[in-house]
Amino acid sequence: MAKKISIIGAGMSGLITGIMLAKYGHKVTIFERNNKIGKKILVTGNGRCNLSNENISKLQYHSMTSNIFDLVYEQFNLKQTKELFEEMGIDFVKLENGKLYPRNLQAKSVVQALLMECEKLNINIIYNVRISKVTYTNKFKITVDNKVYYSYYLVIATGGKSYGDSGSTGDGYKIATQFNHNITKTFPSIVQLKTDYAYNKTLKGLKVHAKGKLIKILNDKEEILREDEGEVLFTDYGLSGPVILQLSTKAEPLLSEHNSLVIELNLVTHMNTKELDNYLIKRLHRLSYRNVADALNGFINQRLIQPLLKSSNIEPTISAGDVTKIQRNNLVKQLKTFRTNVTGTYLWNQAQVTKGGINCLEIHDTTLESYKTEGLYLVGEVIDIDGDCGGYNLQWAISSGAVAAKSINEK
Ligand SMILES: Cc1cc2nc3c(=O)[nH]c(=O)nc-3n(C[C@H](O)[C@H](O)[C@H](O)COP(=O)(O)OP(=O)(O)OC[C@H]3O[C@@H](n4cnc5c(N)ncnc54)[C@H](O)[C@@H]3O)c2cc1C
């Protein structure tokens, strides 16, 4: 028998839940506060939509309460995701690090395909309604403009708090608390990091290739929390770029505790420390007729030369031949283990994902139904699961939506 289901939120998780339910033959109504669906999908992967990744495991997912990713993903995995999207006309292409995108690299095609599927399946999408209250006796009741919508099933697919301009501003947490759910502390993740480096403003806009480490220091003991290699972007407030976004997934909530966090960059990845030292000895000797800043021209990015020399206690105008061993060692250290303190994460509105959310221990880990209220389901970013950068968060939105739909269908 066809069931009536209300879904709050027309992002990836709400749309997939709705599409799967409608395919099973149920009657779906989606409430969306924007005047269109999938506003956040449009900005994913720099407008190209990194939908998933060929290398998926529980390790790429994080939770402060319980990492239920595996139990959900095994019921709706990458193969099923590909089949679902291919049916909607979206072919996949694999780019760097196993990242999967629509073949035409256009996020708007993904949104368009989802919309056409909703239309084909007669899903009722009610736009421009911001749901703040849902009442429940033996069924869920949502009132919009004096019109009442009843359903035996309610799906909260409102997303988290990240990138609020897209419509996700934490409303799902408030709705879930109406059903006695507990929400963990939430933090921005996959986000730029603020640092206290004295030359941030000078270096703003500079992109370098580097191997980055996020290091926790507690009572002089150091622990590497995460490493990654690729592009790093200097900004006026700190650091950004793919490497930093990935490292940021481990920065919070440690930042709120009593340790210090440090970003360490290896700016010369093609030589080890000894090779670099030997190289500099020869180079400074060969170019000893120049000042040291000019002697580094063509080896280090020009904008980095002055800051790195100053941090190495080397006056840029001295002759390259006059650099002492201690100064050269300082420079090698700056190039191989450049360090800056992390002072915070950047803005919520710049964050790609929310760390934390609805406590996973209050949700059936194989169905995503609430333990608190029968018929209430939670999907996507609103739950306390966050993935790494690389297609993992959309895959979670898709898998969780599909699993909730399957469970509702089987009830
Ligand atoms: C800039 C950026 C780039 C990203 N790139 C990628 C990427 O390439 N790959 C990847 O895997 N992940 C990426 N992500 C993360 C990914 O987009 C999200 O994790 C995922 O889209 C979350 O889906 P969701 O359906 O749970 O929530 P959302 O997409 O946030 O959707 C929630 C929907 O609910 C609506 N809503 C909220 N509150 C209410 C309310 N009270 N009433 C009615 N409607 C409401 C919102 O308007 C929104 O449409 C990126 C995120 C950002 C911000």
The ligand as a MOL file (V3000), in Angstrom:
LIG
                    3D

  0  0  0     0  0            999 V3000
M  V30 BEGIN CTAB
M  V30 COUNTS 53 58 0 0 0
M  V30 BEGIN ATOM
M  V30 1 C 31.3570 24.6410 -1.2710 0
M  V30 2 C 31.0500 23.1850 -1.0230 0
M  V30 3 C 31.6110 22.2080 -1.8260 0
M  V30 4 C 31.3630 20.8670 -1.5950 0
M  V30 5 N 31.8780 19.9410 -2.4440 0
M  V30 6 C 31.5920 18.6320 -2.2450 0
M  V30 7 C 32.0120 17.6610 -3.1950 0
M  V30 8 O 32.5480 17.9940 -4.2550 0
M  V30 9 N 31.7670 16.3430 -2.8940 0
M  V30 10 C 31.1090 15.9520 -1.7640 0
M  V30 11 O 30.9200 14.7580 -1.5510 0
M  V30 12 N 30.6440 16.8650 -0.8870 0
M  V30 13 C 30.8450 18.1790 -1.1070 0
M  V30 14 N 30.3430 19.1050 -0.2390 0
M  V30 15 C 29.5310 18.6350 0.9110 0
M  V30 16 C 28.1320 18.1860 0.4290 0
M  V30 17 O 27.6590 19.1300 -0.4970 0
M  V30 18 C 27.1380 18.0610 1.5720 0
M  V30 19 O 27.6590 17.2630 2.6070 0
M  V30 20 C 25.8210 17.4290 1.0950 0
M  V30 21 O 25.3200 18.1390 -0.0100 0
M  V30 22 C 24.7960 17.4220 2.2150 0
M  V30 23 O 23.5590 17.0270 1.6880 0
M  V30 24 P 22.2610 17.1030 2.6020 0
M  V30 25 O 21.1100 16.7370 1.7340 0
M  V30 26 O 22.4410 16.3480 3.8520 0
M  V30 27 O 22.1480 18.6320 3.0440 0
M  V30 28 P 22.0310 19.9730 2.1720 0
M  V30 29 O 22.6390 19.8410 0.8720 0
M  V30 30 O 22.5020 21.0360 3.0800 0
M  V30 31 O 20.4620 20.1270 1.9190 0
M  V30 32 C 19.5650 20.4930 2.9300 0
M  V30 33 C 18.3480 21.1480 2.2940 0
M  V30 34 O 17.3810 21.3800 3.2950 0
M  V30 35 C 16.8460 22.6860 3.1470 0
M  V30 36 N 16.3890 23.1230 4.4660 0
M  V30 37 C 17.1640 23.3620 5.5610 0
M  V30 38 N 16.3790 23.7340 6.5940 0
M  V30 39 C 15.1070 23.7220 6.1340 0
M  V30 40 C 13.8480 24.0200 6.7340 0
M  V30 41 N 13.7340 24.4110 8.0150 0
M  V30 42 N 12.7300 23.9080 5.9840 0
M  V30 43 C 12.8010 23.5350 4.6760 0
M  V30 44 N 13.9600 23.2510 4.0580 0
M  V30 45 C 15.1000 23.3340 4.7930 0
M  V30 46 C 18.0100 23.4870 2.6120 0
M  V30 47 O 17.5670 24.6600 1.9600 0
M  V30 48 C 18.6810 22.5020 1.6750 0
M  V30 49 O 18.1450 22.5800 0.3730 0
M  V30 50 C 30.5440 20.4690 -0.4820 0
M  V30 51 C 29.9580 21.4520 0.3080 0
M  V30 52 C 30.1970 22.7870 0.0390 0
M  V30 53 C 29.5320 23.8240 0.9090 0
M  V30 END ATOM
M  V30 BEGIN BOND
M  V30 1 1 1 2
M  V30 2 1 2 3
M  V30 3 2 2 52
M  V30 4 2 3 4
M  V30 5 1 4 5
M  V30 6 1 4 50
M  V30 7 2 5 6
M  V30 8 1 6 7
M  V30 9 1 6 13
M  V30 10 2 7 8
M  V30 11 1 7 9
M  V30 12 1 9 10
M  V30 13 2 10 11
M  V30 14 1 10 12
M  V30 15 2 12 13
M  V30 16 1 13 14
M  V30 17 1 14 15
M  V30 18 1 14 50
M  V30 19 1 15 16
M  V30 20 1 16 17
M  V30 21 1 16 18
M  V30 22 1 18 19
M  V30 23 1 18 20
M  V30 24 1 20 21
M  V30 25 1 20 22
M  V30 26 1 22 23
M  V30 27 1 23 24
M  V30 28 2 24 25
M  V30 29 1 24 26
M  V30 30 1 24 27
M  V30 31 1 27 28
M  V30 32 2 28 29
M  V30 33 1 28 30
M  V30 34 1 28 31
M  V30 35 1 31 32
M  V30 36 1 32 33
M  V30 37 1 33 34
M  V30 38 1 33 48
M  V30 39 1 34 35
M  V30 40 1 35 36
M  V30 41 1 35 46
M  V30 42 1 36 37
M  V30 43 1 36 45
M  V30 44 2 37 38
M  V30 45 1 38 39
M  V30 46 1 39 40
M  V30 47 2 39 45
M  V30 48 1 40 41
M  V30 49 2 40 42
M  V30 50 1 42 43
M  V30 51 2 43 44
M  V30 52 1 44 45
M  V30 53 1 46 47
M  V30 54 1 46 48
M  V30 55 1 48 49
M  V30 56 2 50 51
M  V30 57 1 51 52
M  V30 58 1 52 53
M  V30 END BOND
M  V30 END CTAB
M  END
